[in-house]
């Protein structure tokens, strides 16, 4: 187990908030960019979950697969189970939007749902620390 670094926990959460902001901003562009919003929503959730692992002094998996990251968190915090649906929805957006033929174009509604899920993951992570 590595020693806890509260600055690193805070840094992960700052990055998660930043990805939420980027996701919102690209949806406000004309034209909007929903696939990029989905990507940044996934990134926000991933970073929030990794903040929890950092706080728990646990190894942080080097993967963008939210289901795997969520499983690592769940081994330590059962309350994360409530985020399984959010993680499953967001999981493919960590990698697929980087490749133009890997995904069907995302819709605005899909991006808004991704943002809703990302916000719930980030809020859960912050609540775990009383932030």
N, C-alpha and C positions, 0 to 999 in steps of 0.2 A: 504494500500500500504506500502511495506517495503522500507526502505531507500536504495538508490543505493550504491552498493559496487563495484567500478571499479576493485578492486583486484579479486573479485569473477568472474566478467565478463572475465577478462584476464585468470583466472584459467580454466574456461570452455573452452575457445578457445585453450589453451595449451593442454588440454585433447583431444580436437577434432583433433588437429594436430598430437598428439601422436597416435591416432587411425588410422589416414591416414597412418602414417609411418608403423604401425604394419600390416595393410592391404597390403601395398606394399611389406613388407618383407616376409609375408607368401606366397605371390605369387611367390617370387623369390627362395623359397626353392625347393629342389629336393627330393621328389615330391612336387609340389605346393599344397596349401590348400585353394582352392577357397571358400569353405563354411565359413571358418574362416575369409577370406578377406571380404566376404559379411557382416558378423557379425560386423567386425570392421568398415566397411564403414558406416553401419547403425548407429553405436555408434558415429562416428564422426559427422554425420548429426544431430543426436539427441542432442549432446552436444553443437554444434554450435547454434542450435535453442534455447536451454535453456540459452545460453549466452545472446541472444537477450532478452529473457524474464527477465533475471537478470538485464540487462541494463535498461529495461523498468520498473523496480521495480515491476514486476508482480509476481504473484504466479507461481511457476514452478510445472507443473503437475507431479505427481509421477507415470509415465507410460513410457513404451518404445515405445508406439504406435506413430509413427511419424505423422500420420494423425491428431491425437488429439493434439500433441504438435504444429504442424503447424497451426491448427485452433486457438490455444491460441495466437500464434504470429500474425496471420492474423487479429485478433480482434484489434490489435494495429498498424500493419504495412501492408498496402495493397500490397506493393511491393513484399511481400513474396509469393503472388499467383503464381508467375513465377516458384516456386519450387514445385508445387503440383505434377507434374509428377515424380520428383525425390523422393519425400516423399512416393508416392504410390509404386514406384518400390522398395524402401528400407524397407518399413514398416514391412514385414514379417521376415526380417533378424534380428530384435532385439531380438526375442525370439526363433524362430523355429530352428536355427542352434545349440541351446543348447540341443536339443533332437534328438537323432540319427534316429528316425523313422518318424519325423514330416515333413521332406522335402526331396525331391529328391536331390541327390548330385548336388551341383552347378558346373557349367562349368567354365573354365578359362574366356571365353567370358562374362559370366554372372557376374563374379567377377570384370572384367575390367569395365563393365557398371556400376556396383554398385559403384566402385571407382570414376568413372566420375561423377556420381550423387552426391556422398558425397563431392567431391571437389567443385562442384558448390554450394552446400549448405554452406560449410565452407567459400568459397570466398564471397558469398553474405553476410553472417554474418559479416565477417571482413570489407567488404565495408561499412556496416552500421555504423561502428565506425571509418572509415578512417584508418584502420590498414593495 
